């Protein structure tokens, strides 16, 4: 991902998250990716979660907080993408103009 917060789109963030989630296996056919619960489905487990988080934080230059991890949004692809985009927008808004 780009180090410039303004360069990331929702689609590129979604593609990145899907690549990470699908390391274990491709999503089942007919599953809506945005509502897919990758955590409860075992695509990312409690052992892999730290590496998963580090890769996301590094790629998007953001910090995912415990409150983010505990939210129900964190467990789905679409929810995680929303968290990423929200953090990127907040970071961009805080940059000097």
Secondary structure, 3 states (H helix, E strand, C coil): CCCCHHHCCHHHHHHHHHHHHCCCCCCCCCCCHHHCECCCCCCCCCCCHHHHHHHHHHHHCCCCCHHHHHCHHHHEHHHHHHHHHHHHHHHHHHCCC
